[in-house]
Amino acid sequence: MQMDSTVEPLYSSGSTVSSRRGRALPARLAASALATEGGVMSNEAFHAWFEERQRTHALQVSRIPLGDLRGWNFAPGTGNLRHDSGRFFSVEGLRVRSDYGPVREWCQPIIHQPEIGVLGIAVREIDGVLHCLMQAKPEPGNLNGVQLSPTVQATKSNYTRVHGGSAVPYMDCFIDPDPSRVLADVLQSEQGSWFFRKRNRNMVVEVGPEVEAGEDFCWVTLGQLGGLLRHPDLVNMDARTVLSCIPDWRAGSSTRNAGLHSDTEIRSWITTRRARHEITAEPWPLREAAGWHRSDEAISHESGLFFSIVAVDVSSHRREVPAWSQPLLEPHGLGIAALLVKRIGGVSHALLSARVEPGFLDVVELGPTVQCTPESYDHLPSGQRPRYLDVVLDRRPERTLFDAVLSEEGGRFQHARSRYLIIEVDEDFPTEAPEDFRWVTLPQVNELLKYSHHLNVQARTLVAGMRALP
């Protein structure tokens, strides 16, 4: 029997198939997005549950001298900071030469974590509405301790239990899942200025009624998650990137070919930027990184800008390992990640930038219109400030569609936060863009998210924010 081509099957066999026939995936996602008041758990009940989890999972985190790190050592020859097991991650030196940006050559520390981790959200239809299984997870670098994370957020070292700790809950949902249950599965990068070629597997897998929420987990709708994204430091970075990879239920085919640039033109532009930009990022001994100095307390730049590498001691009675110490990257200043949007020919477009960062695997990824820490440019001439930064700083409240201060990854970064903004520009704002910028429609963005290394992690947070707009 031939399957109806208008239905997107999520199961290949069993009685669950018949119950979902006639309900295409976009319609199911849209129904979940409209359920802003919740289903299994009301918004009021969620906040009560989350506050209780924050109290229960309070971590004890204290700064310690670098020399007091347990299980870590500075390699005698290079000065690179590494774990005794050779696993987890290391802090190494990197020497960079680039034709992009105001500074063309520099050295820096960078986090090297070659393992591919898993970031996974399990979804389940409950009372006819799709719900996401989210976790209240503490991380040592979180400003507020506990944030809302995916069902699974684990490095390979974690889920293979290199540390000897307990098993990662729900991991079996994401190890070799039935392909018919997979809604999204794509390798995506993380911060290319702080990680060297770091990738995680972003997954969304539908599960059945046999999967229930443990005490540190809850079922919430896409509509609830959209509202929670506006709360500062609540939905963590890993949850945001996975949410962006869910197929966009609003991206209809009617606007697919109505953009300022065709799909082929956008792909050609990305390829051109990757071919024309040059960047060389080579491993370099951390002890020889020019401009960086190691004290008892931190590895920092002589200017006091950018970031430092610090050490913390952590204890928790609710994590896989009850106590440990580790290095963290501590940024200096609040970042800005802003997306300018505009209706062109009646179709919504976002202005994306082709960014070159030393840790990217493929030279260029598309980022927000503006992505920077403004203080890092204070020592440079005004003409070398990021393009469109003044537009963002001079924004009008009535044209600001999304504005939230959100945390970056708390397992590797100490109190790293960025202000995420979506700003609608005026009709007379130029549609002509510089060569490293392009106006892209939302369906085109959705198509790019199906593939690895096209949108960076900051842009993916803003995609999640755009989908939460009314």
PEVEN-V592590 format. One record per run of one state. SS is the DSSP state (~ for helix, > for strand, _ for the rest). FROM is the first residue (numbers start at 1). TO is the last residue. If there is no record, write none. Layout:
ss=[SS | SS]
from=[FROM | FROM]
to=[TO | TO]
This chain:
ss=[_ | ~ | _ | ~ | _ | > | _ | > | ~ | _ | > | _ | ~ | _ | > | _ | > | _ | > | _ | > | _ | > | _ | > | _ | > | _ | > | _ | ~ | _ | ~ | _ | ~ | > | _ | > | _ | > | _ | > | _ | ~ | _ | > | _ | ~ | _ | ~ | _ | ~ | _ | > | _ | ~ | _ | > | _ | > | _ | > | _ | > | _ | > | _ | > | _ | > | _ | > | _ | ~ | _ | ~ | _ | ~ | _ | ~ | > | _ | > | _ | > | _ | > | ~ | _ | > | _ | ~ | _]
from=[1 | 15 | 21 | 25 | 35 | 38 | 39 | 42 | 43 | 57 | 60 | 65 | 66 | 69 | 72 | 75 | 81 | 84 | 90 | 99 | 105 | 113 | 117 | 127 | 129 | 139 | 146 | 150 | 152 | 155 | 156 | 160 | 171 | 174 | 179 | 182 | 190 | 195 | 196 | 199 | 207 | 217 | 221 | 222 | 229 | 235 | 236 | 237 | 246 | 253 | 256 | 263 | 277 | 279 | 285 | 286 | 289 | 292 | 295 | 299 | 302 | 307 | 316 | 323 | 332 | 335 | 345 | 347 | 357 | 364 | 368 | 370 | 373 | 374 | 378 | 382 | 385 | 389 | 394 | 397 | 400 | 408 | 413 | 414 | 417 | 425 | 437 | 442 | 449 | 455 | 456 | 457 | 468]
to=[14 | 20 | 24 | 34 | 37 | 38 | 41 | 42 | 56 | 59 | 64 | 65 | 68 | 71 | 74 | 80 | 83 | 89 | 98 | 104 | 112 | 116 | 126 | 128 | 138 | 145 | 149 | 151 | 154 | 155 | 159 | 170 | 173 | 178 | 181 | 189 | 194 | 195 | 198 | 206 | 216 | 220 | 221 | 228 | 234 | 235 | 236 | 245 | 252 | 255 | 262 | 276 | 278 | 284 | 285 | 288 | 291 | 294 | 298 | 301 | 306 | 315 | 322 | 331 | 334 | 344 | 346 | 356 | 363 | 367 | 369 | 372 | 373 | 377 | 381 | 384 | 388 | 393 | 396 | 399 | 407 | 412 | 413 | 416 | 424 | 436 | 441 | 448 | 454 | 455 | 456 | 467 | 470]
